[in-house]
Amino acid sequence: MSDAAQPTAAEVRAAAEAVKTALDRHLAAVERRSGEDDPAVYEAFNQLAAAAEVYDELLYDRYDEVTPFEIPGTDDSLPPYAGPEEPNAISVLIRRDYAVAEPQRLLAQAQRVEAAEYDDGPGADEGAAGTIHGALGVLFGEFEPDEIASRHKEFGLEEGDSTLWVTAADEQAEPGEWLEAPFEGVEPQRVVCRFDVSAVFDDEDDEDDEDTDGVDGADAGDADELDDDLDLDEDEDLEPLDAER
């Protein structure tokens, strides 16, 4: 880097002051945290990470020195929030991944839903619920995504990664405006908070639990028998169908 492009000592000092301010804000947010996933703490963490990264770069460019700090996830973290201070509207973007762990259970649950719609009459077992993709359409058409998330094992699904982003907007979008491409055009600097859930965050000890996770308490050795002769009596607490859905 040429001398002309090097940051000034004043710029390095200003970056250091920004880190101090971000540290104070982060500590204050932690002291006032309202829960484990307090968005204020998450935002303060991102601001501290961004300030520390700027200071580290300027310090190296000016003095060929580095800091001893390493903040995980800095490269992939969101930029500092630059949206409206008082948003008039928000968008919540959610992605949840599932594996079809028990196809027979999935099919059986979907067929129960479809049979209720047919009043157990002819054609109840010959509709969309007879295929995996059809069964998924039946279940996700009948139950809200949050309900499926909380009862995924009942539907033969296994949770994968998930993420939730809350983004701020100046005003609510026009009806139907974003339906064709719901996840395009997200401005990272307008993300108020973000929460990720992934197996990569789990401790290695959790791997032992995977071997013992059966269906409704069944032993791992009973899984094949359960697939062959599925008994859904334990799932009789499924809510009544809403005929107007």
C-alpha positions as CSV (number, residue, x, y, z in Angstrom):
1,M,0.0,0.0,0.0
2,S,1.3,3.4,-0.9
3,D,1.9,6.1,1.7
4,A,-0.9,8.2,0.1
5,A,-3.4,5.4,0.7
6,Q,-2.5,4.8,4.3
7,P,-5.0,5.8,7.0
8,T,-4.0,8.7,9.2
9,A,-3.2,8.4,12.8
10,A,-6.4,10.4,13.5
11,E,-8.4,7.8,11.6
12,V,-6.9,5.0,13.6
13,R,-7.6,6.8,16.8
14,A,-11.2,7.5,15.8
15,A,-11.6,3.8,15.0
16,A,-10.3,2.9,18.5
17,E,-12.8,5.3,20.0
18,A,-15.6,3.6,18.0
19,V,-14.6,0.3,19.5
20,K,-14.7,1.7,23.0
21,T,-18.2,3.1,22.3
22,A,-19.4,-0.2,20.8
23,L,-18.0,-2.0,23.9
24,D,-20.0,0.2,26.2
25,R,-23.2,-0.3,24.1
26,H,-22.7,-4.0,24.1
27,L,-22.2,-4.2,27.8
28,A,-25.3,-2.0,28.4
29,A,-27.4,-4.2,26.1
30,V,-26.2,-7.4,27.9
31,E,-27.0,-5.8,31.3
32,R,-30.5,-4.9,30.1
33,R,-31.2,-8.1,28.1
34,S,-34.7,-9.4,28.2
35,G,-34.0,-13.0,27.3
36,E,-31.6,-15.4,25.7
37,D,-32.3,-14.1,22.2
38,D,-32.7,-10.4,22.9
39,P,-32.4,-8.6,19.6
40,A,-30.7,-5.6,21.2
41,V,-27.8,-7.8,22.4
42,Y,-27.5,-9.3,18.9
43,E,-27.5,-5.9,17.3
44,A,-24.9,-4.6,19.8
45,F,-22.7,-7.6,19.1
46,N,-22.8,-7.0,15.3
47,Q,-21.9,-3.3,15.9
48,L,-19.0,-4.3,18.1
49,A,-17.8,-6.8,15.6
50,A,-17.9,-4.3,12.8
51,A,-16.1,-1.6,14.8
52,A,-13.4,-4.0,15.9
53,E,-12.9,-5.2,12.3
54,V,-12.5,-1.6,11.0
55,Y,-10.0,-0.8,13.8
56,D,-8.0,-3.9,13.2
57,E,-7.7,-3.1,9.5
58,L,-6.7,0.5,10.0
59,L,-4.2,-0.4,12.7
60,Y,-2.5,-2.9,10.4
61,D,-2.5,-0.5,7.4
62,R,-1.0,2.3,9.5
63,Y,1.3,0.6,12.0
64,D,1.6,-3.0,10.7
65,E,0.1,-4.2,14.0
66,V,-2.9,-6.4,14.8
67,T,-5.3,-6.8,17.7
68,P,-5.5,-10.0,19.8
69,F,-9.3,-10.1,19.3
70,E,-11.0,-12.7,17.1
71,I,-14.8,-12.3,16.9
72,P,-16.4,-15.5,15.3
73,G,-18.6,-14.9,12.3
74,T,-17.4,-11.4,11.6
75,D,-16.9,-12.1,7.9
76,D,-20.5,-13.4,7.5
77,S,-22.2,-11.1,10.0
78,L,-24.7,-8.5,8.9
79,P,-23.6,-4.9,8.4
80,P,-24.6,-2.4,11.1
81,Y,-28.3,-1.5,11.0
82,A,-29.0,1.5,8.8
83,G,-32.8,1.3,8.6
84,P,-35.3,3.7,10.0
85,E,-35.1,4.3,13.8
86,E,-38.9,3.8,14.1
87,P,-39.9,1.3,11.4
88,N,-43.5,1.6,10.2
89,A,-43.5,-1.9,9.0
90,I,-41.5,-5.1,9.2
91,S,-41.0,-8.3,7.1
92,V,-40.3,-11.6,8.7
93,L,-38.4,-14.0,6.5
94,I,-38.3,-17.6,7.7
95,R,-36.7,-20.7,6.2
96,R,-37.0,-24.1,7.8
97,D,-35.5,-27.3,6.4
98,Y,-36.8,-30.8,7.1
99,A,-35.9,-34.3,6.2
100,V,-38.7,-36.8,5.5
101,A,-37.5,-39.2,8.2
102,E,-40.6,-41.5,8.2
103,P,-42.4,-41.6,4.9
104,Q,-45.1,-44.0,6.2
105,R,-46.0,-41.7,9.1
106,L,-46.1,-38.7,6.7
107,L,-48.4,-40.6,4.3
108,A,-50.7,-41.8,7.1
109,Q,-51.2,-38.4,8.6
110,A,-51.9,-36.8,5.3
111,Q,-54.4,-39.6,4.5
112,R,-56.2,-39.0,7.8
113,V,-56.6,-35.3,6.8
114,E,-57.8,-36.2,3.3
115,A,-60.1,-38.9,4.6
116,A,-61.7,-36.3,7.0
117,E,-62.3,-34.0,4.1
118,Y,-64.0,-36.8,2.2
119,D,-65.9,-37.9,5.3
120,D,-64.2,-41.3,5.0
121,G,-66.1,-41.8,1.7
122,P,-64.8,-43.2,-1.6
123,G,-61.7,-41.6,-2.9
124,A,-60.3,-40.8,0.5
125,D,-57.2,-43.0,0.0
126,E,-56.9,-42.3,-3.7
127,G,-56.1,-38.5,-3.6
128,A,-53.0,-36.4,-3.3
129,A,-52.1,-38.0,0.0
130,G,-51.0,-41.2,-1.8
131,T,-47.6,-39.8,-2.7
132,I,-44.9,-38.1,-0.6
133,H,-45.1,-34.8,-2.4
134,G,-48.8,-34.9,-2.4
135,A,-48.9,-35.7,1.3
136,L,-46.6,-32.7,2.0
137,G,-49.0,-30.5,0.1
138,V,-52.0,-31.8,2.1
139,L,-50.3,-31.3,5.5
140,F,-48.8,-27.9,4.8
141,G,-52.2,-26.9,3.3
142,E,-54.0,-28.0,6.5
143,F,-51.6,-26.9,9.2
144,E,-49.8,-23.6,9.8
145,P,-46.0,-23.7,9.4
146,D,-45.5,-22.9,13.1
147,E,-47.7,-25.8,14.1
148,I,-45.8,-28.2,11.8
149,A,-42.5,-26.9,13.3
150,S,-43.7,-27.7,16.8
151,R,-45.2,-31.1,15.9
152,H,-42.8,-32.2,13.1
153,K,-42.2,-35.6,14.6
154,E,-45.9,-36.4,14.4
155,F,-45.7,-35.8,10.7
156,G,-42.6,-38.0,10.1
157,L,-40.3,-35.0,9.6
158,E,-36.9,-34.3,11.1
159,E,-35.7,-30.8,11.7
160,G,-32.7,-29.4,9.8
161,D,-31.3,-25.9,9.7
162,S,-33.6,-22.9,10.1
163,T,-33.2,-19.1,10.0
164,L,-35.4,-16.1,10.8
165,W,-34.7,-12.6,9.7
166,V,-36.7,-9.5,10.8
167,T,-36.3,-6.6,8.4
168,A,-37.5,-3.0,8.8
169,A,-39.4,-1.1,6.1
170,D,-40.6,2.5,5.7
171,E,-44.1,1.3,4.8
172,Q,-45.9,-2.0,4.3
173,A,-45.7,-3.5,0.8
174,E,-48.6,-3.3,-1.6
175,P,-50.8,-6.5,-1.6
176,G,-49.3,-9.1,-3.9
177,E,-46.2,-7.0,-4.6
178,W,-43.6,-9.5,-3.5
179,L,-45.4,-12.8,-3.8
180,E,-43.6,-13.9,-7.0
181,A,-40.1,-13.5,-5.4
182,P,-40.6,-13.3,-1.7
183,F,-36.9,-13.5,-0.7
184,E,-35.4,-11.2,-3.3
185,G,-34.3,-7.6,-2.6
186,V,-33.5,-8.0,1.1
187,E,-31.2,-5.1,2.2
188,P,-28.8,-6.5,4.8
189,Q,-28.4,-3.1,6.5
190,R,-32.2,-3.1,7.2
191,V,-32.1,-6.4,9.1
192,V,-33.2,-5.7,12.6
193,C,-32.2,-9.1,14.0
194,R,-31.5,-12.6,12.8
195,F,-31.6,-16.0,14.5
196,D,-30.1,-19.1,13.1
197,V,-30.5,-22.7,14.3
198,S,-28.1,-25.4,12.9
199,A,-26.6,-28.7,13.9
200,V,-23.2,-27.2,13.4
201,F,-23.8,-25.2,16.6
202,D,-24.6,-28.2,18.7
203,D,-22.0,-29.7,21.1
204,E,-20.5,-33.0,20.1
205,D,-22.3,-34.6,23.0
206,D,-25.6,-34.1,21.2
207,E,-24.6,-36.8,18.7
208,D,-25.2,-39.4,21.3
209,D,-28.8,-38.2,21.6
210,E,-29.5,-38.8,17.9
211,D,-29.0,-42.5,18.3
212,T,-31.7,-42.7,21.0
213,D,-34.3,-40.4,19.5
214,G,-37.1,-42.8,18.5
215,V,-40.6,-42.0,17.4
216,D,-42.8,-41.1,20.4
217,G,-40.4,-42.8,22.7
218,A,-39.9,-46.0,20.7
219,D,-36.6,-47.7,20.8
220,A,-34.3,-47.5,17.8
221,G,-34.8,-51.2,17.2
222,D,-38.5,-50.7,16.9
223,A,-38.3,-48.1,14.0
224,D,-38.6,-50.7,11.2
225,E,-41.6,-52.3,12.8
226,L,-43.2,-49.0,13.3
227,D,-42.8,-48.2,9.6
228,D,-44.3,-51.6,8.6
229,D,-47.3,-51.4,11.0
230,L,-47.8,-47.8,11.9
231,D,-50.0,-47.2,15.0
232,L,-51.1,-43.6,15.2
233,D,-53.2,-43.9,18.4
234,E,-50.8,-41.6,20.2
235,D,-51.5,-38.9,17.7
236,E,-55.3,-38.8,18.2
237,D,-54.8,-35.4,19.7
238,L,-54.6,-33.9,16.2
239,E,-56.9,-30.8,16.1
240,P,-60.2,-31.1,14.3
241,L,-60.1,-30.0,10.7
242,D,-61.4,-26.6,9.8
243,A,-63.7,-27.1,6.8
244,E,-63.2,-23.5,5.7
245,R,-59.4,-23.8,5.3
